Amino acid sequence: MKNKIALVTGGSRGLGKEMALRLAEKGSDMVITYVSKKEAAEEVVKEIESKGRKAAVLKFDANNIGAIEDFMDDFKEILSSKWNTDRFDFLINNAGNGANIPFEKATEEEFDLFVNIHYKSVYFLTQKLLPLMNDNGRIINISSGTTKYVIPGYSLYSPMKGAVEVLTRYLAKEVGPRGITVNVVAPGPVETDFNNGGNRDIPERKKFLASRAALGRVGLPEDIGGVIAFICSDDARWITGQRIEVSGGMNL
């Protein structure tokens, strides 16, 4: 039986890297994307290959909606040349950026950036990729715990993630007849370099966030990667249209 093929956007670092590695451990081949850190992405590919899986890397700039067509051409070419197929199985829409910007200081340019990266690219990349996805596949959109609890400065970021959560339910209904599940994973604060690494590198912030979690700590990338791997497994085939928060019980 052929290995499943997964596409993880933003797989060169942070949570995306961990998602890709955990999926590889569970038997999936992998295509990961990067926007600027090609060498880091290639290192992730080497790690995946060391686990006995095939992997490839492609550039994808989620802020450049017009480049989706070019990305589609590159993705089709790599599927053909590396796997001798025109189909894949799992899409993890993970690419993103972060910034703490007070509402009164946010600019229209920043607004458009967040719309493109966190919502518009997810919408149209998924739309373009669906014809290539095998039936009974998986689509996982990455959201945030901050769609449920409020952090000042996230008025650009969190509403876009909220839009993705609503989109997830609509998409689950529309692709359900093909056996494709669509879910959203909403991490709480995690120790990565995301948003300048504040959850990892600022002791006072880390201590405060840990105090708000029922499990008493900030999350680690592997806490998220394992959930992604589970949703892509056969054991999760009856879960769709759901928001799955992975936060250690933040702000209960």
NUZA-298292 format. One record per residue (C-alpha): residue in one letter; x, y, z. Coordinates in Angstrom, 3 decimals, decimal comma. Layout:
N
aa->a | east->X | north->Y | up->Z
...
! end
This chain:
252
aa->m | east->0,000 | north->0,000 | up->0,000
aa->k | east->1,293 | north->3,455 | up->-0,919
aa->n | east->2,180 | north->5,906 | up->1,811
aa->k | east->-0,178 | north->8,811 | up->2,322
aa->i | east->1,140 | north->12,196 | up->1,151
aa->a | east->0,688 | north->15,294 | up->3,311
aa->l | east->1,184 | north->18,974 | up->2,506
aa->v | east->2,099 | north->21,146 | up->5,513
aa->t | east->2,328 | north->24,864 | up->4,796
aa->g | east->4,854 | north->26,688 | up->6,929
aa->g | east->6,624 | north->23,424 | up->7,726
aa->s | east->10,159 | north->24,794 | up->7,997
aa->r | east->9,950 | north->25,809 | up->11,661
aa->g | east->7,912 | north->25,835 | up->14,848
aa->l | east->4,634 | north->23,981 | up->14,976
aa->g | east->4,667 | north->23,190 | up->11,250
aa->k | east->8,001 | north->21,409 | up->11,580
aa->e | east->6,728 | north->19,313 | up->14,468
aa->m | east->3,535 | north->18,470 | up->12,573
aa->a | east->5,552 | north->17,279 | up->9,589
aa->l | east->7,872 | north->15,160 | up->11,726
aa->r | east->5,037 | north->13,505 | up->13,634
aa->l | east->3,128 | north->12,737 | up->10,448
aa->a | east->6,298 | north->11,194 | up->9,015
aa->e | east->6,697 | north->9,054 | up->12,130
aa->k | east->3,169 | north->7,754 | up->11,529
aa->g | east->4,018 | north->6,784 | up->7,954
aa->s | east->3,172 | north->9,773 | up->5,743
aa->d | east->5,374 | north->11,207 | up->3,029
aa->m | east->5,627 | north->14,952 | up->3,134
aa->v | east->5,688 | north->18,190 | up->1,153
aa->i | east->6,471 | north->21,215 | up->3,324
aa->t | east->6,529 | north->24,865 | up->2,366
aa->y | east->8,626 | north->27,824 | up->3,425
aa->v | east->8,524 | north->31,522 | up->2,607
aa->s | east->12,098 | north->32,651 | up->3,333
aa->k | east->14,005 | north->29,967 | up->5,280
aa->k | east->14,821 | north->27,457 | up->2,555
aa->e | east->17,818 | north->25,973 | up->4,363
aa->a | east->15,741 | north->25,333 | up->7,487
aa->a | east->13,075 | north->23,641 | up->5,349
aa->e | east->15,690 | north->21,446 | up->3,699
aa->e | east->16,932 | north->20,383 | up->7,138
aa->v | east->13,397 | north->19,301 | up->8,022
aa->v | east->13,287 | north->17,288 | up->4,795
aa->k | east->16,496 | north->15,513 | up->5,840
aa->e | east->14,961 | north->14,652 | up->9,207
aa->i | east->11,872 | north->13,254 | up->7,502
aa->e | east->13,980 | north->11,205 | up->5,109
aa->s | east->15,953 | north->9,837 | up->8,067
aa->k | east->12,666 | north->8,330 | up->9,266
aa->g | east->12,354 | north->6,396 | up->5,996
aa->r | east->9,820 | north->8,675 | up->4,374
aa->k | east->9,970 | north->10,688 | up->1,162
aa->a | east->9,868 | north->14,471 | up->1,435
aa->a | east->10,118 | north->17,613 | up->-0,662
aa->v | east->10,118 | north->21,348 | up->-0,097
aa->l | east->8,402 | north->24,138 | up->-2,047
aa->k | east->8,256 | north->27,906 | up->-1,629
aa->f | east->4,838 | north->29,363 | up->-0,781
aa->d | east->4,163 | north->32,959 | up->0,212
aa->a | east->0,710 | north->33,047 | up->1,804
aa->n | east->0,602 | north->36,829 | up->1,453
aa->n | east->0,882 | north->36,603 | up->-2,340
aa->i | east->-2,517 | north->35,310 | up->-3,409
aa->g | east->-1,595 | north->35,712 | up->-7,068
aa->a | east->1,209 | north->33,179 | up->-6,647
aa->i | east->-1,140 | north->30,312 | up->-5,760
aa->e | east->-1,391 | north->29,261 | up->-9,409
aa->d | east->2,396 | north->29,042 | up->-9,696
aa->f | east->2,527 | north->27,063 | up->-6,467
aa->m | east->-0,074 | north->24,659 | up->-7,861
aa->d | east->2,126 | north->24,045 | up->-10,907
aa->d | east->5,129 | north->23,362 | up->-8,653
aa->f | east->3,102 | north->21,065 | up->-6,409
aa->k | east->1,752 | north->19,036 | up->-9,323
aa->e | east->5,267 | north->18,713 | up->-10,743
aa->i | east->6,732 | north->17,452 | up->-7,462
aa->l | east->3,890 | north->14,953 | up->-7,005
aa->s | east->4,573 | north->13,610 | up->-10,486
aa->s | east->8,377 | north->13,540 | up->-10,349
aa->k | east->8,823 | north->12,256 | up->-6,786
aa->w | east->5,745 | north->10,089 | up->-6,286
aa->n | east->4,521 | north->9,364 | up->-9,810
aa->t | east->1,031 | north->10,552 | up->-8,902
aa->d | east->-1,256 | north->13,555 | up->-9,257
aa->r | east->-3,016 | north->13,075 | up->-5,921
aa->f | east->-2,370 | north->13,649 | up->-2,231
aa->d | east->-4,161 | north->12,948 | up->1,041
aa->f | east->-3,687 | north->15,478 | up->3,844
aa->l | east->-3,638 | north->19,300 | up->3,814
aa->i | east->-2,516 | north->21,150 | up->6,931
aa->n | east->-3,023 | north->24,906 | up->6,532
aa->n | east->-0,453 | north->26,046 | up->9,091
aa->a | east->1,438 | north->28,974 | up->7,492
aa->g | east->1,053 | north->32,142 | up->9,520
aa->n | east->2,562 | north->35,195 | up->11,140
aa->g | east->2,032 | north->36,974 | up->14,418
aa->a | east->2,263 | north->40,471 | up->15,844
aa->n | east->0,960 | north->42,273 | up->18,897
aa->i | east->-0,576 | north->45,457 | up->17,483
aa->p | east->-2,949 | north->47,633 | up->19,524
aa->f | east->-6,282 | north->48,206 | up->17,800
aa->e | east->-5,845 | north->51,980 | up->17,591
aa->k | east->-2,448 | north->51,608 | up->15,902
aa->a | east->-3,317 | north->48,951 | up->13,301
aa->t | east->-2,964 | north->50,065 | up->9,686
aa->e | east->-4,876 | north->49,018 | up->6,593
aa->e | east->-1,673 | north->47,534 | up->5,181
aa->e | east->-1,269 | north->45,343 | up->8,262
aa->f | east->-4,943 | north->44,380 | up->8,088
aa->d | east->-4,565 | north->43,245 | up->4,478
aa->l | east->-1,452 | north->41,260 | up->5,387
aa->f | east->-3,307 | north->39,315 | up->8,079
aa->v | east->-6,339 | north->38,760 | up->5,853
aa->n | east->-4,164 | north->37,334 | up->3,089
aa->i | east->-2,001 | north->35,079 | up->5,237
aa->h | east->-4,552 | north->33,766 | up->7,711
aa->y | east->-7,768 | north->33,633 | up->5,721
aa->k | east->-7,683 | north->34,411 | up->2,005
aa->s | east->-4,755 | north->32,096 | up->1,238
aa->v | east->-6,350 | north->29,293 | up->3,270
aa->y | east->-9,617 | north->29,714 | up->1,377
aa->f | east->-8,199 | north->29,767 | up->-2,140
aa->l | east->-5,297 | north->27,361 | up->-1,683
aa->t | east->-7,726 | north->24,779 | up->-0,298
aa->q | east->-10,130 | north->25,454 | up->-3,161
aa->k | east->-7,399 | north->24,876 | up->-5,759
aa->l | east->-6,047 | north->21,763 | up->-4,017
aa->l | east->-9,345 | north->19,946 | up->-3,484
aa->p | east->-9,436 | north->18,406 | up->-6,993
aa->l | east->-6,051 | north->16,816 | up->-6,250
aa->m | east->-7,075 | north->15,388 | up->-2,880
aa->n | east->-7,981 | north->11,737 | up->-2,562
aa->d | east->-11,379 | north->10,848 | up->-1,158
aa->n | east->-11,302 | north->10,138 | up->2,598
aa->g | east->-8,525 | north->12,702 | up->3,003
aa->r | east->-8,013 | north->15,253 | up->5,747
aa->i | east->-7,983 | north->19,049 | up->5,862
aa->i | east->-6,757 | north->20,643 | up->9,087
aa->n | east->-6,800 | north->24,399 | up->9,581
aa->i | east->-4,720 | north->25,932 | up->12,352
aa->s | east->-6,443 | north->28,528 | up->14,500
aa->s | east->-5,676 | north->29,859 | up->17,987
aa->g | east->-6,930 | north->29,716 | up->21,538
aa->t | east->-7,346 | north->33,479 | up->21,221
aa->t | east->-10,594 | north->33,045 | up->19,296
aa->k | east->-12,095 | north->31,967 | up->22,657
aa->y | east->-10,217 | north->34,137 | up->25,140
aa->v | east->-9,078 | north->37,696 | up->24,497
aa->i | east->-5,504 | north->39,022 | up->24,495
aa->p | east->-5,136 | north->42,770 | up->23,845
aa->g | east->-3,143 | north->43,446 | up->20,689
aa->y | east->-4,550 | north->40,492 | up->18,744
aa->s | east->-7,425 | north->42,327 | up->17,026
aa->l | east->-5,827 | north->41,691 | up->13,607
aa->y | east->-4,775 | north->38,072 | up->14,179
aa->s | east->-7,618 | north->36,455 | up->16,104
aa->p | east->-10,623 | north->37,606 | up->14,000
aa->m | east->-8,954 | north->36,055 | up->10,932
aa->k | east->-8,576 | north->32,796 | up->12,840
aa->g | east->-12,227 | north->33,097 | up->13,820
aa->a | east->-13,126 | north->33,338 | up->10,139
aa->v | east->-11,132 | north->30,167 | up->9,460
aa->e | east->-13,079 | north->28,373 | up->12,188
aa->v | east->-16,396 | north->29,243 | up->10,528
aa->l | east->-14,991 | north->28,301 | up->7,111
aa->t | east->-13,957 | north->24,927 | up->8,543
aa->r | east->-17,552 | north->24,027 | up->9,384
aa->y | east->-18,851 | north->25,085 | up->5,979
aa->l | east->-16,112 | north->23,197 | up->4,175
aa->a | east->-16,728 | north->20,067 | up->6,263
aa->k | east->-20,341 | north->20,075 | up->5,075
aa->e | east->-19,450 | north->20,596 | up->1,417
aa->v | east->-16,712 | north->17,951 | up->1,125
aa->g | east->-18,281 | north->15,438 | up->3,497
aa->p | east->-19,807 | north->13,397 | up->0,654
aa->r | east->-16,237 | north->12,583 | up->-0,450
aa->g | east->-15,337 | north->11,246 | up->2,979
aa->i | east->-12,929 | north->14,157 | up->3,549
aa->t | east->-12,883 | north->15,455 | up->7,105
aa->v | east->-12,221 | north->19,114 | up->7,886
aa->n | east->-11,260 | north->20,216 | up->11,379
aa->v | east->-9,570 | north->23,144 | up->13,063
aa->v | east->-6,874 | north->22,776 | up->15,713
aa->a | east->-6,568 | north->25,770 | up->18,055
aa->p | east->-3,297 | north->25,761 | up->20,020
aa->g | east->-2,895 | north->27,700 | up->23,210
aa->p | east->0,437 | north->29,419 | up->23,983
aa->v | east->3,338 | north->27,260 | up->22,824
aa->e | east->7,111 | north->27,577 | up->23,195
aa->t | east->8,268 | north->28,415 | up->19,651
aa->d | east->9,817 | north->31,372 | up->17,836
aa->f | east->6,311 | north->32,504 | up->16,738
aa->n | east->5,618 | north->36,204 | up->17,374
aa->n | east->9,253 | north->36,808 | up->18,335
aa->g | east->9,369 | north->33,822 | up->20,680
aa->g | east->7,611 | north->35,590 | up->23,546
aa->n | east->6,012 | north->32,448 | up->24,976
aa->r | east->9,411 | north->30,771 | up->25,066
aa->d | east->11,891 | north->33,525 | up->25,894
aa->i | east->10,159 | north->35,961 | up->28,289
aa->p | east->10,137 | north->34,316 | up->31,752
aa->e | east->7,448 | north->36,556 | up->33,248
aa->r | east->5,107 | north->35,971 | up->30,314
aa->k | east->5,753 | north->32,237 | up->30,330
aa->k | east->5,066 | north->32,025 | up->34,083
aa->f | east->1,820 | north->33,984 | up->33,768
aa->l | east->0,548 | north->31,875 | up->30,869
aa->a | east->1,438 | north->28,663 | up->32,714
aa->s | east->-0,596 | north->29,879 | up->35,690
aa->r | east->-3,669 | north->30,204 | up->33,453
aa->a | east->-3,493 | north->26,599 | up->32,198
aa->a | east->-5,131 | north->23,740 | up->34,088
aa->l | east->-2,034 | north->21,608 | up->33,423
aa->g | east->0,254 | north->24,329 | up->34,762
aa->r | east->2,643 | north->24,911 | up->31,881
aa->v | east->3,025 | north->26,449 | up->28,439
aa->g | east->2,649 | north->24,051 | up->25,522
aa->l | east->5,460 | north->22,424 | up->23,556
aa->p | east->5,474 | north->21,865 | up->19,777
aa->e | east->5,140 | north->18,104 | up->20,250
aa->d | east->1,884 | north->18,694 | up->22,159
aa->i | east->0,405 | north->19,981 | up->18,902
aa->g | east->2,112 | north->17,707 | up->16,380
aa->g | east->0,701 | north->14,550 | up->17,932
aa->v | east->-2,856 | north->15,869 | up->17,658
aa->i | east->-2,362 | north->16,605 | up->13,960
aa->a | east->-1,054 | north->13,075 | up->13,396
aa->f | east->-4,058 | north->11,633 | up->15,240
aa->i | east->-6,582 | north->13,595 | up->13,159
aa->c | east->-4,918 | north->12,257 | up->10,019
aa->s | east->-5,223 | north->8,667 | up->11,257
aa->d | east->-8,066 | north->6,251 | up->10,577
aa->d | east->-8,976 | north->6,450 | up->14,265
aa->a | east->-10,207 | north->10,036 | up->13,681
aa->r | east->-12,278 | north->9,335 | up->10,572
aa->w | east->-15,574 | north->10,179 | up->12,344
aa->i | east->-14,458 | north->13,626 | up->13,551
aa->t | east->-15,275 | north->16,520 | up->11,257
aa->g | east->-16,341 | north->20,150 | up->11,467
aa->q | east->-14,848 | north->20,471 | up->14,939
aa->r | east->-12,721 | north->23,037 | up->16,755
aa->i | east->-10,178 | north->21,108 | up->18,806
aa->e | east->-8,420 | north->23,319 | up->21,330
aa->v | east->-4,995 | north->22,070 | up->22,415
aa->s | east->-4,081 | north->24,412 | up->25,242
aa->g | east->-3,618 | north->22,444 | up->28,448
aa->g | east->-6,906 | north->23,836 | up->29,702
aa->m | east->-6,191 | north->27,523 | up->29,212
aa->n | east->-8,554 | north->29,946 | up->30,967
aa->l | east->-11,097 | north->27,336 | up->31,998
! end
